[in-house]
């Protein structure tokens, strides 16, 4: 531990500056205007892995953005950990809500982060958390603490569905052989309450388009006589939830897993203040499905949310027009046993059926993925738990996340590998939102904790003849 702490203390300024350099590159995978920046980021990751100690690093071309693959194989008889992360980021919009430019990282002290936090798009999701693993490898190789083999697979399309990753995994089974997959793209309950994510929700993401007249119309001459697509769309969307905020799509809940009272009691032990939650979000009250707590609503229950809606005139001033079209983007977070393709089809059929004859409805599926639950009695979970306990001084709490990492179920299907989710971010880090940030303390704590996972996983593997 002394070697670890000494190394981090000696090099922490460099660790921070290297991350800041990476955060300056606007690797927005959703916008083709940033194609060169996304590719540039992949090149930077390659250089970083080489400097950290990988013996082999490759830029692997795919039908989309490249995947950076690296490995450090010290003994084929030892277990192998495959680290997954992504170097692409969400679009920073709305820009005007950022306190500082999203790709000009700044370090600011906050009440929660007295040591400072790095404010930039991608700081926590996922450049900062991914880069912890690169620096953890450097630490282990430079201090002669590397106990097993490591492989890296860092992609550039996570924020747009990971289509090329599926293509790559299916074609590189032998290259990616491993004993466990390690991911840091999740969070923990609080700075002083470590947790390990044991469940992820699935995802179905669609775009809907409602078309009425063949052109925009004068609202005085045609208002009340023809269907207004914006009015129709909003009514259709409103009908997707009932008075108890349950989703009204027929068959939507047929395969939803209902947790037992005992399981819900265990979940309720996680520290949570509803007043602090409301204060942090500046809301007067909570809102959601009847019969469930806030923490249950955002983790073990499925949801349907409008992520964007547009149509008609939205510029300055007034324009009295009935738009020809209205559109919306809708995401559904799914729980284990709900198949995202089946849910997408259920949504499509229902949305088309509830449309009046006066409009034409088009539903375009974008991407999705399955939910995932990991057991807590495995050696990888025990290794992660012990690592957190060593560095935080307390045993982490198992926690189901409301987020989605669709590729986790893909890894289990294609690589026959389980995944351990060791996140160091916080709910307040504003991922996907303006002013995203990542605490420096959290960043360095991750670099400190990750090497211990390798140590204990290797030890437990030997004891159990796991590999």
C-alpha positions, 0 to 999 in steps of 0.5 A: 500500500505504501508503494501505491500511495507514494506513487500516486502522491508523486505523480498525481499532478501528472495524472490530472493533467493527462486527463485534462488533455484528454478531456479537451478533445471533443469526441462526440460520437453522435455528431459526424462533424467531430469525426476527426476528434473522435479518431484523435482521441483513440490515438491518444488512448493508444499512446497512453496505454503504451506508456502505461506498460502494455506490450501490445496496443492496436487501433482496431478498425470497425464499420464505425469508430475504432476500438483501442485494444491493449494487453499486458500478458505476464503469464498465460497460467495467471487469470486475465482481466479485460477492462472495458471503457469508452472514449466517446462523450455525449453532446454538450448541449445546451451550451448556454447552461455550462458555467465554463466551456465543456471542452475547456476543463477547469478545476473548481472546489465545491462543497462536496469536492473540497479537493477540487473537481474537473468540470468538462464533458466526459470528465466522469462519463467515461474518460475520467473513469476509463483513464483510472484503469490506464493509470492503475496499470502504470502504477502496477507496472512501475511498482512491480505489483501487477499480479495477473494479465490485463487486456483493454478494450476501449470503444468510441460508440458507447453513447450511440449504441455500441454497434461496432463493438458488437461487430468487433466482439463477434469477430475477436473471440480469441483475442478477448478471452478473459476470466472477468470483465472490469468496468468503471462506468457507474457510480457509488452511493456517496464519497463515504459510502462505497457501493458496487453496482450489481444490476443495470437496466436495459434500454429501448430508444426510439424516435417517433414522427407524426405527420398531418397536412402536406405543408405548414399551414396558417393557424387562422385559416386551418386551425380547428379544421385539420389535425395539428401534429404537435397537439396529437403527438403530445396527447399520444405521449401523455396517454403512455402513462396512467394516473398512477404513472404506470406505462399503458403499453399492453404487455409492457409489464408481462416479464417485469421481475417483482422483487421480494419484500426481503430484497426491497428491505435490503435495498432500503438500507442504503443511506438516502435522504429525500430532502437532500435529493430534492434540494440537489435537484431544486424540486419541490416534490418527487414524482413517479410510479405509485407504490415504489420508493424513489430508489426503487423507481430509478433502479428496479422499475421500468420507465418511459421518458421523452428525451426530446420533442420538436415541431413548428416554429421555435424561433424568436417572436411569433409565427402562427403556424400549424406544423406539418410534422412533430417528432419526439425521441423516447427512451424506455429503461427496462429491467431484467427479463424484459427483452428490448427488441420485444418492448420496442415492437410493443411500443411501435404497435401501440403508438401506431394503434392509438394515432387518429386517422387524421395523421400518419405515425412513423416509429424508428427504433434507434438502439437498445440493450438487455438488463443485467444482474450480477451475483454477489457470491462470486470471487470477483465480487468478493475481490472488489468488495475487499478492495473497496474496504481496504481503501475506504475503510468500510464494506461496499453496499451492493446496489442496482443502477438505473442506468444502462450499459447494454454491452454487459449482456453482450459480453456474457453472451459472446465471451461467456464472461461475467462483469464486475462494475466498480464505479467511482462517480457520484449522482451529483456529477451531472453526467449527460448534463451541463457542468459534468464533473469528476472529483479529483479525490474520486479519480485518485481513489479509483487509481488506488483501489483498482490495483487491489481488485487485481491482487485479490482476484488473482489470490481468490482465483488461485484458491478456487482454481478458477482459471 
